[in-house]
Amino acid sequence: MMQLYDNPASPYCRKVKALLHETGQTGDVEIVFAAGHPLAPEKMPTATNPLGKIPALVRPDGPALYDSRVICRFLDARAQAGLYPDSRIWEVLTLEATADGIMDAALLMVYETRARPEDKQFPEMVDAQWEKIARALDAIGQRWMGHLAGPVDMGHFAIGCALGYLDLRQDARNWRQGRDALADWYAGFSGRPSMEATVPIG
């Protein structure tokens, strides 16, 4: 039995869990709760991932894996699910990287208000992170809607998880405004059973 260090609010962990549901591997993995942030690494699985980040996947037959993209590639190969198809691998990886960049920026926005004392918070940094997110969302709408309309791959799940995290943590910013096509795609994709089973909490 493998172990997945997870937090139900994490969009990176959600990517992995959505893949587990999508590929029928949930019964092969025990979910282990983890919580923390850069100033509280003792609450994270540092013995498994020295960077103190989640998700981290402990395997009985090899070293632990970490970084959601690494774990997802491993689990996809394990199930031979084809969510990283050779025929469009670079597009899938680029779309996944774009989604992860959205998650990175959104998480930094959260850390700015949760990890810093109020008198040391930097609102301009928060706004700069949102500008990154807005540019990425606009790029998806302009360049990637054709891809998202095609066969489902890991890029779809990464974007879905990133948008779900924006709803969870940055709902007041209203990422849907002016992005009707992306909002419509997300409304449909969110109804996928693997996405409904992994709605973020926190």
Legacy VTK file of the C-alpha trace (Angstrom):
# vtk DataFile Version 3.0
C-alpha trace
ASCII
DATASET POLYDATA
POINTS 202 float
0.000 0.000 0.000
1.305 3.430 -0.955
0.831 6.495 1.259
-0.028 9.951 -0.042
0.670 12.941 2.202
-2.247 15.229 1.498
-4.152 18.306 2.566
-7.752 18.636 1.344
-7.263 22.320 0.491
-4.163 21.778 -1.655
-4.715 22.027 -5.419
-1.507 20.066 -6.028
-2.806 17.216 -3.896
-6.155 17.436 -5.630
-4.458 16.809 -8.972
-3.043 13.559 -7.641
-6.307 12.474 -6.016
-8.309 13.271 -9.149
-5.920 11.102 -11.134
-6.282 8.306 -8.584
-10.059 8.433 -8.954
-9.894 8.731 -12.716
-7.626 5.701 -13.053
-9.172 3.456 -10.396
-6.191 3.517 -8.050
-7.769 4.983 -4.904
-7.719 1.582 -3.211
-3.958 1.373 -3.615
-3.189 4.528 -1.640
-3.642 5.471 2.004
-4.268 9.201 2.479
-2.182 10.746 5.284
-3.162 14.227 6.449
-0.463 16.905 6.533
-0.702 20.601 7.343
1.847 23.371 7.576
3.514 26.222 5.730
7.074 27.482 5.121
7.296 28.804 8.694
6.011 25.547 10.192
7.947 22.804 8.404
7.761 20.528 11.450
4.118 19.877 10.536
5.055 18.629 7.084
6.537 15.257 5.992
10.144 16.450 5.872
11.457 12.905 6.363
9.696 11.976 3.127
10.264 15.209 1.201
13.160 17.299 2.535
11.554 20.380 0.958
8.642 19.957 3.361
6.021 20.095 0.615
2.982 18.070 -0.305
1.905 15.978 -2.061
4.474 13.309 -1.320
3.966 9.671 -2.263
5.596 6.891 -0.250
6.050 3.649 -2.181
6.845 0.235 -0.684
9.202 -0.611 -3.531
11.187 2.566 -4.098
12.075 6.016 -2.794
9.324 8.493 -2.059
8.164 10.690 -4.911
7.297 14.362 -4.586
6.103 17.248 -6.713
2.624 16.713 -8.103
3.848 16.501 -11.692
6.267 13.701 -10.831
3.635 11.801 -8.844
1.016 12.192 -11.557
3.400 10.928 -14.238
4.235 7.918 -12.071
0.611 7.062 -11.311
-0.429 7.534 -14.923
2.333 5.180 -16.080
1.432 2.704 -13.332
-2.172 2.549 -14.567
-1.246 2.915 -18.248
-4.033 5.490 -18.369
-2.660 7.640 -21.191
-3.187 11.009 -19.507
0.241 12.038 -20.826
-0.159 10.961 -24.468
3.012 10.892 -26.548
1.230 12.482 -29.503
0.777 15.795 -27.658
3.078 15.421 -24.674
4.654 18.886 -24.917
1.262 20.569 -25.049
0.064 18.578 -22.036
3.171 19.376 -20.019
3.012 23.078 -20.921
-0.649 23.300 -19.964
0.068 21.498 -16.688
2.963 23.878 -15.999
0.668 26.847 -16.670
-1.877 25.469 -14.217
0.796 24.832 -11.603
2.035 28.402 -12.068
-1.481 29.651 -11.332
-1.513 27.527 -8.186
1.939 28.792 -7.170
0.880 32.432 -7.487
-2.420 31.858 -5.686
-0.640 30.078 -2.842
1.820 32.955 -2.462
-1.158 35.296 -2.140
-2.425 33.165 0.731
0.975 33.009 2.417
1.333 36.780 2.256
-1.669 37.220 4.532
-1.394 34.057 6.634
2.349 33.723 7.219
3.312 37.384 7.659
2.347 39.697 10.505
-0.108 42.330 9.316
2.423 45.167 9.529
4.812 43.274 7.238
2.320 42.302 4.546
2.941 43.626 1.052
-0.328 44.225 -0.841
1.566 45.111 -4.007
3.069 41.615 -4.021
-0.392 40.092 -3.687
-1.614 42.143 -6.642
1.444 41.189 -8.678
0.711 37.518 -8.104
-2.865 38.042 -9.251
-1.576 39.740 -12.402
0.372 36.557 -13.184
-2.789 34.524 -12.697
-4.845 36.864 -14.871
-2.286 36.694 -17.695
-2.237 32.901 -17.506
-6.031 32.686 -17.545
-6.184 35.000 -20.545
-3.571 32.901 -22.334
-5.588 29.746 -21.688
-8.665 31.414 -23.128
-6.780 32.599 -26.200
-4.566 29.574 -26.927
-5.797 26.483 -25.163
-9.578 26.211 -25.473
-9.209 23.942 -28.490
-7.014 21.621 -26.441
-9.455 21.663 -23.533
-12.259 20.744 -25.950
-10.326 17.643 -27.029
-9.552 14.271 -25.413
-9.038 14.497 -21.650
-5.443 14.507 -20.451
-3.541 15.696 -17.405
-3.624 19.271 -18.641
-7.403 19.264 -18.195
-7.146 18.083 -14.602
-4.398 20.565 -13.767
-6.417 23.496 -15.090
-9.545 22.246 -13.340
-7.721 21.998 -10.022
-6.167 25.446 -10.437
-9.545 27.041 -11.114
-11.066 25.203 -8.164
-8.363 26.639 -5.928
-9.101 30.150 -7.171
-12.728 29.588 -6.194
-11.635 28.401 -2.767
-9.113 31.109 -1.911
-9.603 34.027 -4.322
-13.302 33.962 -5.104
-13.648 37.718 -4.579
-11.319 38.311 -7.537
-13.923 36.707 -9.839
-11.646 34.976 -12.346
-14.698 34.203 -14.538
-15.324 37.835 -15.447
-14.561 38.316 -19.136
-13.622 34.641 -19.571
-16.936 33.067 -20.518
-15.500 30.226 -22.593
-13.160 29.105 -19.819
-15.905 29.453 -17.211
-18.251 27.334 -19.342
-15.591 24.673 -19.833
-14.904 24.562 -16.094
-18.596 24.275 -15.245
-18.796 21.168 -17.397
-15.485 19.630 -16.365
-16.236 20.123 -12.663
-19.075 17.631 -13.006
-16.669 14.834 -13.790
-16.882 12.234 -10.970
-13.155 12.443 -10.195
-13.454 16.207 -9.782
-16.616 16.010 -7.686
-14.904 13.476 -5.413
-11.958 15.825 -4.761
-13.586 19.232 -4.209
-11.149 21.211 -2.011
-12.001 21.855 1.625
-10.372 24.328 3.940
LINES 1 203
202 0 1 2 3 4 5 6 7 8 9 10 11 12 13 14 15 16 17 18 19 20 21 22 23 24 25 26 27 28 29 30 31 32 33 34 35 36 37 38 39 40 41 42 43 44 45 46 47 48 49 50 51 52 53 54 55 56 57 58 59 60 61 62 63 64 65 66 67 68 69 70 71 72 73 74 75 76 77 78 79 80 81 82 83 84 85 86 87 88 89 90 91 92 93 94 95 96 97 98 99 100 101 102 103 104 105 106 107 108 109 110 111 112 113 114 115 116 117 118 119 120 121 122 123 124 125 126 127 128 129 130 131 132 133 134 135 136 137 138 139 140 141 142 143 144 145 146 147 148 149 150 151 152 153 154 155 156 157 158 159 160 161 162 163 164 165 166 167 168 169 170 171 172 173 174 175 176 177 178 179 180 181 182 183 184 185 186 187 188 189 190 191 192 193 194 195 196 197 198 199 200 201
